[in-house]
Amino acid sequence: MGLFFSLFGLLLLSGFMVWEMRFWVLMMMTFLSLKYLNVDVWGVLFSSYFYCDTMSGILIVLTLWISGLMLLASNYSVKFMKNKSFMFSFVVLVLCLVVILYFLCLHIMYFYIFFEISLIPTLVLIIGWGYQPERLQAGMYMMLYTITASLPLLVSLIMLSNVYSSFNMLLVYYLNCLNILYDVNILWFLGVMGAFLVKLPMFSVHLWLPKAHVEAPIAGSMILAGVLLKLGGYGVLRMLMVFFLNEMMFSKIFIIICLWGGVITAIVCVGQSDIKSLIAYSSVGHMGIMLAGVLSKFMWGWEGAVLMMVSHGFCSSGLFCLANLMYEKFKSRSLFLCGGMININSTMCMWWFLFCIANMGAPPYIGLVSEIMLFCSMYMYSFWLIIVVLLMVFLGGLYNLIMFVSSQHGSVMVFMNSSFVNVCSEYLLLFLHFYPMLFFIFNVGYLNKIFMF
C-alpha cells in the first residue's frame, strides 16, 4: 500500500512542489515500484480489494514511467508557455493514480469503476490542452465509443459475480481451478469483452483513437498510446484468466478481424500525411496482433501479448514525442512539409531511425521478441494465418520506412529555420523511452513467471 499512499501524498503536496520535483518524484516512485516485479514479494499488496501479481506490476511500472515522461515532454508547451501548469500536473497525477488502482483492484466492481473513471482525466487533457477546435468532437467520439460498450460490461460482471456468489477475482479464479465451472454463453462473452475491445481498440471500433491522438496534446497522446490502450489489453487478459471465458466461434472471428484489420490499417498508414495519425493507426495494427495472440489461447501468445504491450507503450510514446518536437520547431506535422531534417539536425535523425526500426520490430528491441512469439502462436493456431502475418510484416516495414525517409531525406523547405537546436531535456526524454525498450530484452525470462496469479 506504500505506492498508493505515496501517490496520494504527492497529489496533496503537488501545489507546494515545483514542476521538476513532481517529475523526479514520479521517476523515483518508478524505481521503488520495481520491487513488485520480484518473485519474493508476490501478493505483497494482498487484501480484500488489492492484489499485485507480476502482470499488474510490470504495467504499474510502465504507468509511473510514462506519467513522469509526460511532465518532461510538456515542459515547453505547458510550463514554459504558462498554460495552467499546476492544473495540468494535477490531472496527470490523478490519471496515474486511477490507472494504478485499476491494475491493483481485486474486487470486480472497483475494477469496473476505475476502468471508467480513467476516461475523465483523459477527456480533461484532450479538451483543456488540445491543439485544434475539433478536440471537442474527438472527446465526444472517445466518450461515446467507450461508454456505449461499458454498460454491457457492468451487467455481465454483476451476473457472473452472482453466479459465483463472489466479487473477488482471486476467489473466482481458484474456484475455476477446482473445476467448479459454469457455462458462459455468447452474450456474456461479448458483454465482458466488448468494453475492453473498444478500449484496446480492435479494428472496426477504432475510429475514436486516431481522432483523439490528432487533437490531443503531447501528454494526452503519450498516456493514450503508452498506458490507456493497455487498460483494454489487461482487462482482456484478466477476464479470460479469471472467468475462463472460452467462446471458440467468436474467438476465431475476432482473430480474423484483428489480423485483417492490421493489414488494412497498415495500408492506411502508407497513405497518411499527418505523422500523429500515422502513428495512431499503427497502434491499431500492433494491438490487433496482441489481441489475436491472446485469443489463440497459447501461452506463447499470452506472454508475447504482455511483451507487446510493454514494447508498444515505450515505442509509440517515443514516436509521439518525436512528432511533437517536430511540430514545436516547424509548426507542422505533415510528411510533405517536413523533409530534409537530416540536413538540419543529424542527431534527431538518429533518434527517428532508432524509433522507426523499433516500431517495425527490428532487433535488438523487445518488439522483435514479442512479434516472434505472437507470429508463432498465430502459425500454431492456423497455418493459413501466416499469409496475413507476412503481409503485416511487409507493410509494417513499408510505412515505417516511408515515415523515416519522407521526414528525414529530401530537400529542406524554405520556411524551416536551419539553425534550430535541441535542448538536453529533449534528448533525455527520448533516451528514457529508448533505454527500457532496448535493455528489457536481457530479462525476457521474467515472462515465464507472469501468468501465475
C-alpha positions as CSV (number, residue, x, y, z in Angstrom):
1,M,0.0,0.0,0.0
2,G,3.0,2.3,0.2
3,L,2.8,3.1,-3.5
4,F,-0.8,4.1,-3.2
5,F,-0.2,6.4,-0.2
6,S,2.9,7.9,-1.9
7,L,0.9,8.9,-4.9
8,F,-2.0,10.2,-2.8
9,G,0.5,12.3,-0.8
10,L,2.1,13.5,-4.0
11,L,-1.3,14.7,-5.1
12,L,-1.8,16.6,-1.8
13,L,1.7,18.2,-1.9
14,S,1.7,19.0,-5.7
15,G,0.7,22.5,-5.0
16,F,3.9,23.1,-3.0
17,M,6.2,21.4,-5.5
18,V,7.9,22.9,-8.5
19,W,7.4,21.2,-11.9
20,E,10.8,19.4,-11.9
21,M,10.2,18.0,-8.4
22,R,7.0,16.4,-9.5
23,F,8.8,14.8,-12.4
24,W,11.6,13.4,-10.3
25,V,9.3,12.1,-7.6
26,L,7.3,10.1,-10.2
27,M,10.6,8.7,-11.6
28,M,11.8,7.7,-8.2
29,M,8.5,6.0,-7.5
30,T,9.0,4.0,-10.7
31,F,12.3,2.6,-9.4
32,L,10.7,1.9,-5.9
33,S,7.8,0.0,-7.6
34,L,10.3,-2.3,-9.3
35,K,10.1,-4.5,-6.2
36,Y,6.7,-5.6,-7.4
37,L,8.4,-7.5,-10.2
38,N,10.3,-9.6,-7.7
39,V,9.0,-13.2,-7.2
40,D,9.7,-12.9,-3.5
41,V,7.1,-10.2,-2.9
42,W,4.1,-11.6,-5.0
43,G,0.9,-10.8,-3.1
44,V,2.6,-8.1,-1.0
45,L,-0.5,-5.9,-1.6
46,F,-2.8,-8.8,-0.9
47,S,-6.0,-7.6,0.9
48,S,-9.7,-7.8,0.2
49,Y,-9.5,-5.2,-2.5
50,F,-5.9,-5.0,-3.8
51,Y,-3.6,-7.6,-5.2
52,C,-0.4,-7.2,-7.2
53,D,1.0,-10.0,-9.3
54,T,3.7,-9.7,-11.9
55,M,1.3,-8.8,-14.8
56,S,0.0,-5.9,-12.7
57,G,3.5,-5.0,-11.5
58,I,5.0,-4.5,-15.0
59,L,2.1,-2.3,-16.1
60,I,2.3,-0.2,-12.9
61,V,6.0,0.4,-13.6
62,L,5.0,1.4,-17.2
63,T,2.3,3.8,-15.9
64,L,4.6,5.6,-13.5
65,W,7.4,5.8,-16.0
66,I,5.2,7.2,-18.8
67,S,3.5,9.6,-16.3
68,G,6.8,11.1,-15.4
69,L,7.8,11.5,-19.0
70,M,4.5,13.2,-19.7
71,L,5.6,16.1,-17.4
72,L,9.1,16.2,-19.1
73,A,7.6,16.2,-22.6
74,S,5.2,19.0,-21.7
75,N,7.9,21.3,-20.4
76,Y,7.7,23.7,-23.3
77,S,4.0,23.6,-24.3
78,V,2.7,23.8,-20.7
79,K,5.3,25.1,-18.2
80,F,7.3,27.5,-20.5
81,M,4.1,28.8,-22.1
82,K,2.4,29.2,-18.7
83,N,-0.6,27.1,-19.8
84,K,-2.2,26.2,-16.5
85,S,0.8,24.1,-15.4
86,F,-0.4,23.3,-11.9
87,M,-3.8,22.1,-13.2
88,F,-2.1,20.0,-15.9
89,S,0.3,18.3,-13.4
90,F,-2.7,17.6,-11.1
91,V,-4.7,16.0,-13.9
92,V,-1.7,13.8,-14.8
93,L,-1.2,12.7,-11.2
94,V,-4.9,11.9,-10.8
95,L,-4.9,9.8,-14.0
96,C,-1.8,8.0,-12.9
97,L,-3.4,7.2,-9.5
98,V,-6.6,5.9,-11.1
99,V,-4.8,3.7,-13.6
100,I,-2.6,2.2,-10.9
101,L,-5.7,1.4,-8.8
102,Y,-7.3,-0.2,-11.8
103,F,-4.3,-2.5,-12.2
104,L,-4.3,-3.4,-8.5
105,C,-8.1,-4.0,-8.0
106,L,-9.2,-7.4,-7.0
107,H,-12.9,-6.5,-6.4
108,I,-14.8,-6.7,-9.7
109,M,-16.9,-3.6,-9.1
110,Y,-13.9,-1.4,-8.2
111,F,-12.2,-2.9,-11.2
112,Y,-15.0,-1.6,-13.4
113,I,-15.3,1.8,-11.6
114,F,-11.6,2.7,-12.0
115,F,-11.8,1.5,-15.7
116,E,-14.5,4.1,-16.3
117,I,-13.1,6.9,-14.1
118,S,-9.9,6.9,-16.2
119,L,-11.9,8.4,-19.1
120,I,-12.5,11.7,-17.1
121,P,-8.9,12.9,-16.7
122,T,-8.1,11.8,-20.3
123,L,-11.1,13.9,-21.6
124,V,-9.9,16.9,-19.5
125,L,-6.4,16.6,-21.0
126,I,-7.7,16.5,-24.6
127,I,-10.3,19.3,-24.2
128,G,-8.1,21.5,-21.9
129,W,-4.8,21.3,-23.6
130,G,-5.6,20.1,-27.2
131,Y,-4.4,21.9,-30.3
132,Q,-7.4,22.2,-32.6
133,P,-11.1,23.2,-32.2
134,E,-12.1,19.7,-33.2
135,R,-10.9,18.4,-29.8
136,L,-14.5,18.6,-28.5
137,Q,-15.6,16.3,-31.3
138,A,-12.6,14.0,-30.5
139,G,-13.6,13.9,-26.8
140,M,-17.2,13.1,-27.8
141,Y,-16.0,10.3,-30.0
142,M,-14.0,8.7,-27.3
143,M,-16.7,9.0,-24.6
144,L,-19.5,7.6,-26.9
145,Y,-17.4,4.6,-28.0
146,T,-16.2,3.6,-24.6
147,I,-19.4,4.3,-22.6
148,T,-21.6,2.6,-25.1
149,A,-19.6,-0.6,-24.7
150,S,-19.2,-0.4,-20.9
151,L,-22.8,-0.8,-19.9
152,P,-22.9,-4.5,-21.1
153,L,-19.7,-5.0,-19.2
154,L,-21.3,-3.8,-16.0
155,V,-24.3,-6.1,-16.5
156,S,-22.2,-9.1,-17.4
157,L,-19.8,-8.7,-14.4
158,I,-22.8,-8.4,-12.0
159,M,-24.4,-11.5,-13.5
160,L,-21.1,-13.5,-13.4
161,S,-20.5,-12.5,-9.8
162,N,-23.9,-13.6,-8.8
163,V,-23.3,-17.0,-10.5
164,Y,-20.1,-17.5,-8.5
165,S,-21.5,-15.7,-5.4
166,S,-18.4,-13.6,-5.1
167,F,-17.0,-10.3,-6.3
168,N,-13.4,-11.3,-5.5
169,M,-11.5,-12.2,-8.7
170,L,-8.9,-14.3,-6.9
171,L,-11.6,-16.5,-5.3
172,V,-13.4,-16.9,-8.6
173,Y,-10.1,-17.9,-10.2
174,Y,-9.5,-20.6,-7.5
175,L,-13.0,-21.9,-8.0
176,N,-12.4,-22.3,-11.7
177,C,-9.1,-24.0,-11.0
178,L,-11.0,-26.6,-8.9
179,N,-13.2,-27.2,-12.0
180,I,-16.3,-25.6,-10.5
181,L,-17.1,-24.2,-13.9
182,Y,-20.2,-22.7,-15.3
183,D,-21.3,-22.4,-18.9
184,V,-20.6,-18.9,-20.4
185,N,-22.8,-18.2,-23.4
186,I,-22.1,-15.9,-26.3
187,L,-23.9,-12.9,-24.9
188,W,-21.8,-13.0,-21.7
189,F,-18.6,-13.4,-23.7
190,L,-19.4,-10.4,-25.9
191,G,-20.6,-8.3,-22.9
192,V,-17.4,-8.9,-20.9
193,M,-15.1,-8.4,-23.9
194,G,-16.8,-5.5,-25.6
195,A,-15.6,-2.6,-23.5
196,F,-12.0,-3.9,-23.4
197,L,-12.0,-4.4,-27.2
198,V,-13.2,-0.8,-27.7
199,K,-10.5,0.5,-25.3
200,L,-7.8,-1.7,-27.0
201,P,-9.0,-0.8,-29.7
202,M,-9.9,-3.6,-32.0
203,F,-10.3,-2.9,-35.7
204,S,-13.9,-1.7,-36.6
205,V,-14.3,0.0,-33.2
206,H,-11.1,2.0,-33.5
207,L,-12.2,5.3,-35.2
208,W,-12.1,7.2,-31.9
209,L,-8.4,6.6,-31.5
210,P,-6.8,8.5,-34.5
211,K,-9.2,11.4,-33.9
212,A,-8.2,11.6,-30.2
213,H,-4.5,11.3,-30.9
214,V,-4.5,14.1,-33.6
215,E,-6.4,16.5,-31.3
216,A,-4.7,15.6,-28.0
217,P,-1.6,17.4,-26.6
218,I,1.7,15.5,-26.4
219,A,0.9,14.3,-22.9
220,G,-2.5,13.1,-24.0
221,S,-1.0,11.1,-26.9
222,M,1.6,9.6,-24.6
223,I,-0.8,8.4,-22.0
224,L,-3.2,7.2,-24.6
225,A,-0.6,5.2,-26.5
226,G,1.6,4.2,-23.6
227,V,-0.9,3.3,-20.9
228,L,-4.7,3.7,-21.7
229,L,-4.6,1.2,-24.6
230,K,-3.1,-1.3,-22.1
231,L,-6.2,-1.0,-19.9
232,G,-8.1,-2.9,-22.6
233,G,-5.4,-5.5,-23.1
234,Y,-5.0,-6.0,-19.3
235,G,-8.8,-6.3,-19.0
236,V,-9.0,-9.0,-21.7
237,L,-6.1,-11.0,-20.1
238,R,-7.6,-10.7,-16.6
239,M,-11.1,-11.6,-17.6
240,L,-10.0,-14.6,-19.6
241,M,-7.8,-15.7,-16.8
242,V,-10.4,-15.3,-14.0
243,F,-13.6,-16.5,-15.7
244,F,-12.1,-19.0,-18.1
245,L,-14.2,-17.5,-20.9
246,N,-13.9,-19.7,-24.0
247,E,-16.2,-18.9,-26.9
248,M,-14.5,-20.6,-29.7
249,M,-16.6,-19.2,-32.6
250,F,-16.2,-15.6,-31.6
251,S,-12.5,-16.1,-30.8
252,K,-12.0,-17.2,-34.4
253,I,-14.0,-14.2,-35.8
254,F,-12.1,-11.8,-33.6
255,I,-8.7,-13.2,-34.6
256,I,-9.6,-12.8,-38.3
257,I,-10.9,-9.2,-37.8
258,C,-7.8,-8.3,-35.8
259,L,-5.3,-9.6,-38.4
260,W,-7.1,-8.4,-41.4
261,G,-7.7,-5.1,-39.7
262,G,-3.9,-4.9,-39.1
263,V,-3.3,-5.2,-42.8
264,I,-5.9,-2.6,-43.7
265,T,-4.6,-0.1,-41.1
266,A,-1.1,-0.7,-42.4
267,I,-2.3,0.2,-45.9
268,V,-3.9,3.3,-44.4
269,C,-0.6,4.2,-42.7
270,V,1.2,4.1,-46.1
271,G,-1.1,6.8,-47.4
272,Q,-1.1,9.1,-44.3
273,S,0.5,12.5,-44.4
274,D,-0.1,13.5,-40.7
275,I,2.6,11.9,-38.6
276,K,0.5,11.6,-35.5
277,S,-2.3,10.0,-37.4
278,L,0.1,7.5,-39.0
279,I,1.5,6.5,-35.5
280,A,-2.1,6.2,-34.2
281,Y,-3.1,3.8,-37.0
282,S,0.0,1.8,-36.5
283,S,-1.1,1.3,-32.8
284,V,-4.3,-0.3,-34.1
285,G,-2.3,-2.9,-36.0
286,H,0.0,-3.6,-33.1
287,M,-2.8,-4.1,-30.7
288,G,-4.6,-6.3,-33.2
289,I,-1.7,-8.7,-33.3
290,M,-1.6,-8.6,-29.5
291,L,-5.3,-9.5,-29.2
292,A,-5.0,-12.2,-31.8
293,G,-2.2,-13.8,-29.7
294,V,-4.3,-13.6,-26.5
295,L,-7.3,-15.2,-28.2
296,S,-5.2,-18.0,-29.7
297,K,-5.0,-19.4,-26.1
298,F,-1.4,-20.4,-26.4
299,M,1.0,-19.5,-23.6
300,W,3.4,-18.0,-26.1
301,G,0.6,-15.8,-27.4
302,W,-0.2,-14.6,-23.9
303,E,3.5,-13.9,-23.0
304,G,4.1,-12.2,-26.3
305,A,0.9,-10.1,-25.8
306,V,2.2,-8.7,-22.4
307,L,5.6,-8.1,-24.0
308,M,4.0,-6.3,-27.0
309,M,2.0,-4.1,-24.6
310,V,5.3,-3.0,-22.8
311,S,7.3,-2.5,-26.0
312,H,4.5,-0.7,-27.8
313,G,4.0,1.6,-24.7
314,F,7.6,2.8,-24.9
315,C,8.0,2.9,-28.7
316,S,4.7,4.6,-29.6
317,S,5.0,7.1,-26.8
318,G,8.6,7.9,-28.1
319,L,7.4,8.4,-31.6
320,F,4.7,10.8,-30.5
321,C,7.4,12.7,-28.6
322,L,9.4,12.9,-31.8
323,A,6.4,14.1,-33.8
324,N,5.7,16.8,-31.1
325,L,9.3,18.0,-31.2
326,M,9.0,18.4,-35.0
327,Y,5.7,20.3,-34.5
328,E,7.2,22.6,-31.9
329,K,10.1,23.5,-34.3
330,F,8.3,23.7,-37.6
331,K,4.6,24.2,-36.6
332,S,3.6,21.3,-39.0
333,R,3.2,17.6,-38.7
334,S,2.9,16.9,-42.4
335,L,5.3,14.5,-44.0
336,F,5.2,16.6,-47.2
337,L,6.4,19.8,-45.5
338,C,9.0,18.4,-43.0
339,G,11.5,16.9,-45.4
340,G,15.3,17.1,-45.3
341,M,15.7,17.1,-41.5
342,I,18.9,15.1,-41.7
343,N,20.5,18.3,-43.2
344,I,19.3,20.4,-40.2
345,N,19.9,18.1,-37.2
346,S,21.5,14.8,-37.8
347,T,21.2,13.8,-34.1
348,M,17.4,13.9,-34.2
349,C,17.6,11.9,-37.5
350,M,19.4,9.2,-35.5
351,W,16.6,9.1,-32.9
352,W,14.0,8.9,-35.7
353,F,15.8,6.0,-37.2
354,L,16.1,4.1,-33.8
355,F,12.4,4.5,-33.0
356,C,11.2,3.7,-36.6
357,I,13.1,0.4,-36.6
358,A,11.8,-0.3,-33.1
359,N,8.2,0.3,-34.4
360,M,8.7,-2.3,-37.2
361,G,10.1,-4.9,-34.8
362,A,13.7,-5.0,-35.7
363,P,16.5,-6.3,-33.4
364,P,17.7,-5.7,-30.8
365,Y,14.4,-4.4,-29.3
366,I,11.9,-6.3,-27.3
367,G,9.4,-5.7,-30.0
368,L,11.2,-8.3,-32.1
369,V,10.8,-11.0,-29.3
370,S,7.1,-10.1,-28.8
371,E,6.3,-10.3,-32.6
372,I,8.1,-13.6,-33.0
373,M,6.1,-15.1,-30.1
374,L,2.8,-13.7,-31.4
375,F,3.5,-14.9,-35.0
376,C,4.4,-18.3,-33.8
377,S,1.2,-18.6,-31.8
378,M,-0.7,-17.5,-35.0
379,Y,1.1,-20.2,-37.0
380,M,0.2,-22.8,-34.4
381,Y,-3.4,-21.7,-34.4
382,S,-3.8,-21.9,-38.2
383,F,-1.3,-22.4,-41.0
384,W,-3.2,-20.0,-43.3
385,L,-2.8,-17.1,-40.9
386,I,0.9,-16.9,-41.7
387,I,-0.1,-15.3,-45.1
388,V,-1.8,-12.4,-43.3
389,V,1.1,-12.2,-40.8
390,L,3.7,-11.9,-43.7
391,L,1.6,-9.1,-45.3
392,M,1.5,-7.2,-42.0
393,V,5.3,-7.6,-41.6
394,F,5.9,-6.2,-45.1
395,L,3.5,-3.3,-44.8
396,G,4.8,-2.5,-41.3
397,G,8.3,-2.1,-42.6
398,L,7.0,-0.1,-45.6
399,Y,5.1,2.6,-43.7
400,N,7.9,3.0,-41.1
401,L,10.4,3.4,-43.9
402,I,8.1,5.9,-45.6
403,M,7.8,7.9,-42.4
404,F,11.5,8.0,-41.9
405,V,12.5,8.8,-45.5
406,S,9.8,11.4,-46.0
407,S,10.7,13.3,-42.9
408,Q,14.5,13.0,-42.9
409,H,15.6,12.9,-46.5
410,G,14.9,15.1,-49.5
411,S,15.2,18.9,-49.8
412,V,14.8,21.3,-47.0
413,M,11.7,23.5,-47.1
414,V,12.4,27.3,-47.3
415,F,10.3,28.1,-44.3
416,M,12.5,25.9,-42.0
417,N,14.9,27.5,-39.6
418,S,18.2,25.8,-40.3
419,S,19.8,26.9,-37.0
420,F,17.5,25.4,-34.5
421,V,19.0,23.2,-31.8
422,N,17.5,20.7,-29.3
423,V,17.9,21.2,-25.6
424,C,19.2,18.5,-23.2
425,S,15.8,17.7,-21.7
426,E,14.5,16.6,-25.2
427,Y,17.4,14.2,-25.6
428,L,16.8,13.0,-22.0
429,L,13.1,12.4,-22.9
430,L,14.0,10.3,-25.9
431,F,16.7,8.3,-24.1
432,L,14.3,7.5,-21.3
433,H,11.9,6.0,-23.9
434,F,14.7,4.2,-25.7
435,Y,16.6,2.7,-22.7
436,P,13.8,0.3,-21.3
437,M,12.8,-0.8,-24.8
438,L,16.4,-1.8,-25.5
439,F,17.6,-3.3,-22.2
440,F,14.4,-5.2,-21.2
441,I,15.5,-7.9,-23.7
442,F,18.1,-9.0,-21.1
443,N,15.2,-10.0,-18.7
444,V,12.7,-11.6,-21.1
445,G,12.7,-14.7,-18.9
446,Y,10.6,-12.7,-16.5
447,L,7.6,-13.6,-18.7
448,N,7.8,-17.2,-17.7
449,K,6.5,-16.3,-14.3
450,I,4.0,-13.7,-15.3
451,F,0.8,-15.8,-15.5
452,M,0.9,-17.3,-12.1
453,F,-2.0,-15.5,-10.4
